[in-house]
């Protein structure tokens, strides 16, 4: 690979993911039973031969930093390669944090140009997809582009959430970018920005030295690209592979459940996604144990799990235990969740180290009502349980409920929480 430096934007929190991102950025969110979301762009970089990476971290980044560690999991350790963790450096208070994609890169321009790259690849750290960036670089070079922006055609119709680009017609791989609008109220294109930008070094110099006037220029999509179209050769690159945005609870749940299909679009078993097996002690855990009386159907179960009950259409992260007589269905259980005997768990996402008490019933309803406090956030029947929470014995918690982290049995004044309620 040419002399290319990657800068991963990995510091953002996503409010739409509720309690799942209270204590971690979205890039550190567990995914697929074993991975973190940032494993996907990091694995893309490793497979693409890009070995020098800066990670722009910010919001509650401890879990992200622990997960990345030295970078050895992605073979990025050495004198000419490595992962560099780059928290905000401009000031000492929250107002000096990264204010946007362009501002995050701007605050680290000394790091960037000290490495003397020929190209700089700026990419989001919180999307799930498989991409060979060398193909995007080849397109960029063949077009003699100054800047190339990656676009994808989303499966859903929520285009108002994305920046959108209009490209010259006729190019299967892409074309000259004619127009770009960040999150327009009315769609201007079927192509959505992936928040992946490839710059020639001199073009990035121009942006950071001539165009950046904080705070009026904080975001590449909103502030820089529309103006840059008339000043540089800017192209759009069309990505045709599977891509999971997973910004909402429904999207996150559906993206995980899609891995259970016979032929998933994102086949992470065939694609060698790397993760840090030392984080969460995955490497040291024993193989999963499936008891003689257990029933497991269409599920992903990882290291250290012990299943004595029934697990159907679910994803169990390392260390989950499902006791005899209990049932887990259509659920995603994070590390070290414990399901006690004769509990029933349906369409539930638990964060780490949650305990569901014996004979408790959590989630599941034929006609679930939307969450009363956050109706736009949660209405499809999923129930969220925050980390380190203990659900009492024989408790009943309905669908579309949100239970905040660190709740003990004493916090449940009543053992019945009706559907759509939130316990803070």
RAZI-V911738 format. One record per backbone hydrogen bond with DSSP energy under -1.0 kcal/mol. CO is the residue of the C=O (numbers start at 1). NH is the residue of the N-H. E is the energy in kcal/mol with one decimal. If there is no record, write none. Layout:
BEGIN
co=CO nh=NH e=E
co=CO nh=NH e=E
END
This chain:
BEGIN
co=2 nh=4 e=-1.6
co=3 nh=118 e=-2.6
co=3 nh=119 e=-1.7
co=5 nh=121 e=-2.8
co=6 nh=54 e=-2.9
co=7 nh=123 e=-2.5
co=8 nh=10 e=-1.0
co=8 nh=56 e=-3.0
co=9 nh=125 e=-2.8
co=11 nh=59 e=-2.0
co=12 nh=26 e=-2.0
co=14 nh=17 e=-1.5
co=15 nh=18 e=-2.1
co=17 nh=20 e=-1.9
co=18 nh=21 e=-1.7
co=19 nh=22 e=-1.0
co=25 nh=28 e=-1.5
co=26 nh=29 e=-1.9
co=27 nh=38 e=-2.6
co=29 nh=37 e=-1.8
co=31 nh=34 e=-1.1
co=31 nh=35 e=-1.9
co=35 nh=31 e=-3.0
co=36 nh=39 e=-1.8
co=37 nh=40 e=-1.6
co=38 nh=42 e=-2.0
co=39 nh=43 e=-2.4
co=40 nh=44 e=-2.4
co=41 nh=45 e=-2.3
co=42 nh=46 e=-2.3
co=43 nh=47 e=-2.8
co=44 nh=48 e=-1.6
co=45 nh=50 e=-2.6
co=46 nh=49 e=-1.0
co=51 nh=82 e=-2.7
co=52 nh=6 e=-2.3
co=53 nh=84 e=-3.0
co=54 nh=8 e=-3.2
co=55 nh=57 e=-1.1
co=55 nh=86 e=-3.4
co=56 nh=10 e=-1.8
co=61 nh=65 e=-2.9
co=62 nh=66 e=-2.5
co=63 nh=67 e=-1.8
co=64 nh=68 e=-2.4
co=65 nh=69 e=-2.4
co=68 nh=71 e=-1.8
co=71 nh=74 e=-1.3
co=71 nh=76 e=-2.1
co=72 nh=75 e=-2.0
co=82 nh=53 e=-2.7
co=84 nh=55 e=-3.2
co=93 nh=96 e=-2.3
co=94 nh=97 e=-1.9
co=100 nh=104 e=-2.4
co=101 nh=105 e=-1.7
co=102 nh=106 e=-2.7
co=103 nh=107 e=-2.4
co=105 nh=108 e=-1.2
co=106 nh=109 e=-1.5
co=108 nh=112 e=-2.2
co=109 nh=113 e=-2.6
co=110 nh=114 e=-1.6
co=111 nh=115 e=-1.0
co=118 nh=201 e=-2.2
co=119 nh=5 e=-2.3
co=120 nh=199 e=-2.8
co=121 nh=7 e=-3.2
co=122 nh=197 e=-3.2
co=123 nh=9 e=-3.1
co=128 nh=244 e=-3.3
co=132 nh=135 e=-1.3
co=133 nh=137 e=-2.2
co=134 nh=138 e=-2.2
co=135 nh=139 e=-1.9
co=136 nh=140 e=-2.5
co=137 nh=141 e=-2.5
co=138 nh=142 e=-2.4
co=139 nh=143 e=-1.9
co=140 nh=145 e=-2.3
co=141 nh=144 e=-1.1
co=146 nh=200 e=-2.4
co=147 nh=235 e=-2.6
co=148 nh=198 e=-3.0
co=149 nh=237 e=-3.0
co=150 nh=194 e=-2.3
co=151 nh=239 e=-3.3
co=152 nh=192 e=-3.3
co=157 nh=159 e=-1.3
co=158 nh=161 e=-1.8
co=159 nh=162 e=-1.9
co=163 nh=193 e=-3.0
co=164 nh=181 e=-2.3
co=166 nh=178 e=-2.8
co=166 nh=179 e=-1.4
co=173 nh=238 e=-3.5
co=175 nh=236 e=-3.2
co=176 nh=168 e=-2.0
co=179 nh=166 e=-2.6
co=181 nh=164 e=-2.8
co=191 nh=165 e=-1.4
co=192 nh=152 e=-2.5
co=195 nh=124 e=-1.1
co=196 nh=150 e=-2.3
co=197 nh=122 e=-3.3
co=198 nh=148 e=-2.3
co=199 nh=120 e=-2.4
co=200 nh=204 e=-2.3
co=201 nh=205 e=-2.3
co=202 nh=206 e=-2.0
co=203 nh=207 e=-2.1
co=204 nh=208 e=-2.8
co=205 nh=209 e=-2.7
co=206 nh=210 e=-2.5
co=206 nh=211 e=-1.0
co=207 nh=211 e=-1.1
co=207 nh=212 e=-1.4
co=213 nh=216 e=-1.8
co=218 nh=102 e=-1.0
co=218 nh=103 e=-2.1
co=219 nh=223 e=-2.0
co=219 nh=224 e=-1.3
co=220 nh=225 e=-3.3
co=224 nh=228 e=-2.5
co=225 nh=229 e=-1.6
co=227 nh=230 e=-1.1
co=228 nh=231 e=-1.7
co=228 nh=232 e=-2.3
co=232 nh=234 e=-1.1
co=233 nh=146 e=-2.8
co=233 nh=147 e=-2.0
co=234 nh=177 e=-2.6
co=235 nh=149 e=-2.7
co=236 nh=175 e=-1.4
co=237 nh=151 e=-3.2
co=244 nh=128 e=-2.4
co=248 nh=252 e=-2.6
co=249 nh=253 e=-2.7
co=250 nh=254 e=-2.7
co=251 nh=255 e=-2.5
co=252 nh=256 e=-1.9
co=253 nh=257 e=-2.6
co=254 nh=258 e=-2.1
co=256 nh=259 e=-1.3
co=257 nh=260 e=-1.9
co=258 nh=261 e=-1.4
co=266 nh=268 e=-1.4
co=267 nh=271 e=-1.9
co=271 nh=273 e=-2.0
co=275 nh=277 e=-1.1
co=277 nh=283 e=-3.3
co=278 nh=281 e=-1.5
co=279 nh=282 e=-1.4
co=282 nh=285 e=-1.0
co=286 nh=304 e=-2.8
co=289 nh=307 e=-2.9
co=291 nh=294 e=-1.4
co=295 nh=311 e=-3.0
co=297 nh=313 e=-2.5
co=300 nh=316 e=-3.1
co=302 nh=305 e=-1.6
co=303 nh=319 e=-1.6
co=305 nh=289 e=-3.0
co=306 nh=322 e=-2.8
co=307 nh=291 e=-3.3
co=309 nh=295 e=-2.1
co=310 nh=328 e=-2.6
co=311 nh=297 e=-2.7
co=312 nh=330 e=-1.9
co=314 nh=300 e=-2.0
co=315 nh=333 e=-2.6
co=316 nh=302 e=-1.2
co=317 nh=320 e=-1.4
co=318 nh=336 e=-1.6
co=320 nh=306 e=-2.1
co=321 nh=339 e=-2.9
co=322 nh=308 e=-3.4
co=322 nh=309 e=-1.1
co=323 nh=326 e=-1.7
co=326 nh=310 e=-2.8
co=327 nh=345 e=-3.0
co=328 nh=312 e=-2.8
co=329 nh=347 e=-2.6
co=331 nh=315 e=-2.4
co=332 nh=350 e=-2.0
co=333 nh=317 e=-2.7
co=334 nh=337 e=-1.4
co=335 nh=353 e=-2.8
co=337 nh=321 e=-2.2
co=338 nh=356 e=-3.2
co=339 nh=323 e=-2.7
co=340 nh=343 e=-1.4
co=341 nh=359 e=-1.9
co=343 nh=327 e=-2.4
co=344 nh=362 e=-3.0
co=345 nh=329 e=-2.5
co=347 nh=383 e=-1.8
co=348 nh=332 e=-2.5
co=349 nh=385 e=-2.4
co=350 nh=334 e=-1.9
co=352 nh=388 e=-2.4
co=354 nh=338 e=-3.0
co=355 nh=391 e=-3.4
co=356 nh=340 e=-2.7
co=357 nh=360 e=-1.8
co=358 nh=394 e=-2.4
co=360 nh=344 e=-2.8
co=361 nh=397 e=-2.9
co=362 nh=346 e=-2.5
co=374 nh=378 e=-1.9
co=378 nh=371 e=-3.0
co=383 nh=349 e=-2.7
co=384 nh=403 e=-2.5
co=385 nh=351 e=-2.4
co=387 nh=406 e=-3.1
co=389 nh=355 e=-2.6
co=391 nh=357 e=-1.7
co=392 nh=395 e=-1.7
co=395 nh=361 e=-2.9
co=396 nh=417 e=-3.3
co=397 nh=363 e=-2.9
co=399 nh=420 e=-2.2
co=401 nh=384 e=-2.5
co=402 nh=423 e=-2.8
co=403 nh=386 e=-3.0
co=407 nh=390 e=-3.1
co=408 nh=411 e=-1.9
co=409 nh=412 e=-1.4
co=411 nh=413 e=-1.2
co=415 nh=396 e=-3.6
co=417 nh=398 e=-2.6
co=418 nh=421 e=-1.5
co=420 nh=372 e=-3.2
co=421 nh=402 e=-1.7
co=423 nh=404 e=-2.9
END
